Amino acid sequence: MTAALNASKRIGYQKVTRHDIALEAGVSDNLVSNYWGTMTQLRRDIMRHAVRTGLLEVIAQGLVAGDSQAGKASLQLKQQALEQLM
């Protein structure tokens, strides 16, 4: 998950691909696909982890994109994340 979060911060939550994550982790694209069957599942898990760990940069991207998992963050966390954009 660390590689997925790092790639999301670097490339952008909505733009990150399995290949980007595989490169970040030093593994094959197929291994990433084995853990997350679809990009929807992958992005959901990335955002859930970002919310749990308070990764503001990724949460902000999710809020802007209308991500439902980002919307479940606490009001304080959402405000802090959006402040990152200003």
ROZA-123965 format. One line per 10 residues: number of its first residue (from 0); their letters; for each residue x, y, z of N, C-alpha, C. Coordinates in steps of 0.02 Angstrom, whole numbers, plus 50000, padded with zeros to 5 digits. Example, Ala and Ser with C-alpha at 12.3 -4.5 7.8 and 13.67 -1.06 7.14 Angstrom:
0 = as = 50660 49716 50390 50615 49775 50390 50660 49835 50390 ~ 50642 49888 50354 50684 49947 50357 50645 50002 50394
//
This chain:
0 = mtaalnaskr = 50041 49940 50000 50000 50000 50000 50043 50063 50000 ~ 50102 50059 50030 50146 50117 50032 50164 50139 49961 ~ 50178 50091 49918 50195 50108 49849 50135 50140 49814 ~ 50076 50116 49827 50016 50144 49796 50004 50215 49819 ~ 50014 50227 49884 50006 50295 49910 50059 50342 49883 ~ 50121 50320 49881 50175 50362 49855 50163 50379 49781 ~ 50143 50329 49742 50129 50341 49671 50070 50389 49663 ~ 50020 50382 49706 49962 50427 49702 49981 50499 49719 ~ 50024 50508 49768 50047 50575 49784 50088 50605 49726 ~ 50131 50564 49697 50176 50589 49645 50140 50601 49579
10 = igyqkvtrhd = 50097 50555 49559 50065 50558 49493 49996 50589 49495 ~ 49962 50576 49550 49893 50599 49557 49847 50539 49567 ~ 49802 50546 49614 49757 50492 49633 49716 50466 49574 ~ 49690 50510 49533 49649 50489 49477 49689 50464 49417 ~ 49753 50480 49415 49795 50462 49357 49838 50400 49369 ~ 49847 50380 49431 49891 50324 49447 49867 50260 49414 ~ 49914 50220 49391 49898 50157 49358 49931 50099 49395 ~ 49910 50039 49379 49942 49980 49407 50017 49980 49392 ~ 50033 50000 49331 50103 50001 49311 50143 50051 49354 ~ 50115 50109 49367 50148 50158 49410 50162 50129 49479
20 = ialeagvsdn = 50113 50095 49506 50120 50065 49572 50171 50009 49572 ~ 50169 49968 49520 50218 49914 49513 50289 49941 49509 ~ 50300 49995 49471 50366 50025 49467 50388 50052 49535 ~ 50343 50084 49570 50358 50111 49636 50378 50056 49685 ~ 50344 49999 49680 50356 49943 49726 50411 49896 49703 ~ 50431 49902 49639 50481 49857 49613 50455 49787 49601 ~ 50392 49782 49581 50361 49718 49567 50329 49720 49497 ~ 50300 49664 49476 50268 49661 49411 50197 49690 49414 ~ 50174 49712 49357 50105 49737 49351 50056 49682 49372 ~ 50072 49620 49354 50027 49564 49369 50019 49554 49444
30 = lvsnywgtmt = 50071 49566 49482 50066 49559 49554 50018 49610 49583 ~ 50021 49671 49558 49975 49724 49580 49903 49703 49562 ~ 49894 49677 49502 49828 49654 49480 49802 49597 49523 ~ 49846 49554 49548 49824 49499 49591 49795 49525 49656 ~ 49821 49579 49682 49796 49607 49745 49734 49649 49734 ~ 49731 49685 49680 49674 49728 49665 49650 49713 49594 ~ 49593 49680 49589 49568 49659 49525 49550 49715 49478 ~ 49523 49769 49506 49502 49825 49464 49532 49890 49490 ~ 49535 49939 49447 49560 50004 49468 49512 50036 49518 ~ 49448 50020 49513 49399 50046 49562 49417 50019 49631
40 = qlrrdimrha = 49431 49955 49637 49450 49926 49701 49515 49956 49726 ~ 49562 49964 49681 49627 49992 49699 49620 50063 49725 ~ 49584 50105 49689 49575 50174 49711 49536 50179 49777 ~ 49487 50135 49785 49448 50134 49848 49495 50118 49906 ~ 49538 50068 49898 49584 50050 49951 49636 50103 49964 ~ 49660 50135 49912 49707 50190 49920 49675 50245 49962 ~ 49614 50264 49945 49581 50318 49980 49564 50298 50052 ~ 49542 50238 50062 49528 50215 50131 49591 50221 50174 ~ 49646 50199 50146 49709 50202 50184 49730 50275 50195 ~ 49722 50316 50145 49739 50387 50152 49698 50419 50207
50 = vrtgllevia = 49634 50403 50211 49590 50431 50263 49612 50405 50332 ~ 49626 50340 50337 49647 50311 50401 49712 50342 50426 ~ 49758 50357 50380 49824 50381 50400 49830 50457 50397 ~ 49778 50491 50374 49780 50564 50370 49825 50591 50316 ~ 49829 50557 50260 49870 50579 50203 49833 50633 50165 ~ 49843 50695 50187 49803 50751 50164 49806 50762 50089 ~ 49864 50755 50059 49871 50768 49987 49825 50723 49946 ~ 49823 50659 49963 49781 50612 49927 49707 50622 49943 ~ 49692 50636 50006 49623 50650 50025 49596 50710 49987 ~ 49636 50762 49981 49615 50822 49945 49599 50805 49872
60 = qglvagdsqa = 49640 50764 49841 49627 50744 49772 49562 50706 49767 ~ 49549 50663 49816 49487 50624 49817 49426 50668 49827 ~ 49432 50718 49870 49376 50763 49881 49359 50802 49818 ~ 49410 50826 49784 49399 50863 49722 49366 50818 49669 ~ 49386 50754 49669 49359 50707 49620 49290 50680 49640 ~ 49267 50697 49699 49202 50672 49722 49204 50600 49746 ~ 49262 50578 49768 49270 50509 49791 49229 50497 49855 ~ 49190 50443 49856 49146 50429 49913 49186 50412 49975 ~ 49243 50379 49967 49284 50362 50025 49314 50425 50057 ~ 49336 50472 50016 49362 50535 50042 49307 50573 50079
70 = gkaslqlkqq = 49247 50568 50054 49190 50600 50086 49174 50573 50155 ~ 49199 50514 50171 49187 50484 50236 49237 50507 50289 ~ 49286 50546 50269 49335 50573 50316 49299 50620 50364 ~ 49329 50630 50422 49300 50677 50470 49300 50747 50440 ~ 49257 50789 50466 49254 50858 50442 49321 50893 50450 ~ 49353 50882 50507 49419 50913 50519 49470 50890 50467 ~ 49471 50826 50454 49519 50799 50405 49505 50827 50335 ~ 49441 50832 50317 49424 50860 50252 49446 50933 50247 ~ 49435 50971 50300 49456 51041 50299 49532 51047 50293 ~ 49568 51006 50330 49641 51008 50326 49665 50989 50256
80 = aleqlm = 49633 50939 50227 49652 50917 50160 49640 50971 50109 ~ 49582 51003 50113 49566 51056 50064 49611 51117 50073 ~ 49635 51130 50133 49682 51185 50144 49747 51173 50106 ~ 49763 51110 50094 49823 51093 50056 49820 51119 49984 ~ 49760 51128 49960 49750 51151 49891 49759 51226 49883 ~ 49756 51262 49939 49759 51336 49935 49828 51362 49942
//
